[in-house]
Amino acid sequence: MRVLICDGLHRQGVNIFRKAKGIEVEVHDRLDAGLFLERIAECDAVVIRSHTQIDRTVLERAPKLRVIGRAGTGVDNIDVETATKRGILVMNTPGANAMAAAEHTVALMLALSRHIPQADQSMRAGRWEKKRFVGTELYNHTLGIVGLGRIGSIVAERALGMKMRVLAYDPYVAPDTAGKAGVEMVPLPTLFRKSDYITIHTPLTTETEALIGEPAFKKMKKGVRIINCARGGLIDEAALYEAIKTGKVAGAALDVFAAEPPASSPLLGLPQVVATPHLGASSEQAQINVATDIAEQMVDYLLYGVIKNAVNVPSVSPKMAEQIRPYMVLAERLGRFLSQYTQGNVQRLHIAYGGDLGDLELAPVTNAAQKGFLQKVLTEEVNIVNAPVIMRSRGIKVAVATTSEMRGYTEMITLTVLTDRGSYQVAGTVFPEPECRIVGIDEYRMEAPLEGRMLLISNYDRPGVIGFIGNTLGSHQVNIADMHLSRIRSKGTAICLVTVDNPVPPAALHALRSFKNIIQVALIEV
């Protein structure tokens, strides 16, 4: 497997890749567009930072790509939607540089308040201008934080330690949770109106682009100060320039810009602006953290299938991944079994988890079931990343339920599909070995290994059927490895699940299907 590192990576992260068995790594600090497209075409994985853009064009030129690793938090330079459709995992390192970014935010806020960069320049020019650089204390002032995630929460903690009043806006944080930490959650207009300092810590999306622009500045108090260590584009830079020129905004501290480097930005000509070259994550500790985290995550995925910090598929801890791995195998096999048994146009898939499974993280198991259900019926690549997307695109609704009901087994997964010709169901469990076992097909109860090449035969419960099946397969040189039977006496019907050692020729299938007491024959490979 080949890993391409495009934007440089700390040597500790690179060494993790190089020590991993079966992985080749290619490292670049920068790649021009043409060479990048050439290199990525042969790669299974790519590691980027904020510089490299991975859009639809790039993804279409990367047929082998399995995972994109963002050494950092923001993934706005990745076309996540297209990656998901193509079954490519996208993962980041959301907490690895949080402390560095938060501390840089506080540093810029202090530098802005006390004119530290300007005073330093003045001193170096041989001047002593104490009166010119009278600053503002943070004490007793109000800080408004837009986005109370990992970084925003650390900034809030530091600001409270400096005896600031902290307001925050984040629709995904409960007011009670923030209140326990001493932060007051308020609507965004209220935050704009009441804050002396405003710092923004959100991703760049269509909803947050130019979030702080002319309409927002109109709501703010005169003399507000703005800090942005998150993403360029969150602030309308032209509107910020005008707000500073008119005195509405007393100053701004910017670590990120819409275009980087911002060579022609008029903001750099304003003395009220403190600017740094995207240094939020540029601490030695953060560089090591993001490098080692992304390397370990990607190696775990490439070699062992463990998913952590993915942005387009559910993530679980390594410990939980180990616990659910047998059930992911079971769910995938059940899905494959069901899709080869089902007849008609599929409308809905229902996945039920019974017994003790309710205590586990089941989202990856659900994805595995959908992957299995689609794998045998589609020619396109299907994996746990794109399976839910393909199901939605085909109009197949997926419902999930959990129950404590045991039905004779401590854990059980049941898949039911509804089509225009009826419903079909298969249930299974994992035995301690671990071994996947099928324990139910529609109304029939049976217990059989869920592996290999099988024939599922439904028939009328009459003498001679089992003998006919055995004779027919034997006459076509098909060896029976295992056979399991179940019947419903009241209905006069039965099923037979036959595991065979070698392929079943069309002539044998035709002969079985032509027998008067056989209702249906499905050839199944799991």
C-alpha positions, 0 to 999 in steps of 0.5 A: 500500500502506498501513502502520499504525504503532500504538505509535509509532516513531522518526522514522528508521524512519517516514521509511524508509516515507515515502520508499518508492515506493507506500507510505502510512504512518499513525502513532499512539502509541496507538489504542483498540481500536475505532479500531484495528480500523477502521484495520487493516481497510484496511492491508497492513502493521502495525507494533507494539511491546509494547502492541498485541495482534494476536489472532484477532479482529484478524486476522479483521478485516484481510483485506488484511494481508500482514505484521506487523512487531514493532519488537523481539524478543518476539512473544507479543502476536501470534497467530502461528499464526493469522497463518500460517494466513491467510498473513500474514508475521510479522517482528521485529528480534531483534538490534536492541535486544540490547545495550540490554536486556543493559546494562539487565540488568547495570545492574539487577543492580548497582543491586540489589546496591548498593541504589542506588535506595534510597540515592538516595531516602534522600539526596534526603530529606536523610539520610546512611545509610551503614550502612543500605545496605551492598551485595554485590559481584558479584565471585566470585559466581555468575550463572545465566542462563536463556536464552543467546541474543543478550541472554543471551550479552552479559550473560554476557560482561559478567558474566565481565568482572566476574569472576563465575562464569557458569552457563547453561541453554539446551537449544538451545545446545551445551555446547562452544559455551558452554564456549569463551566461559567459560560452564558449561551446566547443567540448570535445577535445578542453575542454581537451586541454585548461583546467587547471581543469576538472570537470565532471557532467554527468550520467554514461551510456554506452556512458560516461563510462570511458569518461576520460581515456587514450585517453582523458589524451593524449589530456590534458595539462601537470599539469591538475587537475581532479575533479569527484563528479558525478559517479564512472566509468566516469573516468578510474581509472587505467589510472588516476593512470598512468597519475598522476605517469607520471606527466601528471595530477598534482592531482585529487579530487575524491568523487566517485569511480567505486567500493565503498568503494574503499579499494584496489584502488591504487589512495588512496596511492598517495599524489596528490589525495584528496578523500572523501567517496561519500559526494556530497549530504551529507549536512543536507539540501540536505538530507532533500531535497531529502527525502521530495521530493521523499516522496511527489512525491511517495505519490502523485503518489500512492494516486493521480496518479500525476507524477513528476520527472519521468525518464521513462514517461513524468512528469508535474507540479501538476497544469498542472496535474490537468488541464490535468486529465479530458483529460487523462480520456477521451483519455483512454476511447476513446482508449478503445472504439476504440480498441473494435470497430476496426477490422483487424490487427492494423498498426498505431494509430493517435492521434489528439488534437484540439482547446485549447488543444494545450496549455497543456502538452499532453504527458501524455494524449498521453500515456493514449490513448495508455494505453486505446487502449491496455487494453482491447485486452491484458492479460498483465498489461498495464499502462501509463508507459509501453503502448508506449513500448508495442506499439513499440514492436508490430510494431504499429506506433503512430503519434500525431498532434495538430490543432487549429480547433474547429469543434464545440467544444473548445477542442477535441481529435480524435483517428484514427486507420489504419488496414489492413481492413480500418480505424476507428475513434472516437472523444470526448470532456470533458464537464464542469461537467466534463463529457466525451462525444463521439462526433463522430464515423467515419463519423457520428456525435453524442453526447453521454456520454462515459461511461459504457457498450455499443453496437455500431450498424451500419445498413442500414437506413431502417424502423424497425431497431430501433424497432428490436434492442429494442425488441431483447434486451428487450426479453433478459432482457437487459435494455436500459439506453440510445440510440443515433442515427446518419445517413448519408442520402446520403449513406443510413447508420446509427449507433446506440449507445446503453448504457445498464444496464446489460450484453448482452448475446451471444444469443442477440448479435447473434440475432442482428448480424443475422438481415438483415439490421444490418451491424455490432455489437460491444460490448464495455465497457469503 
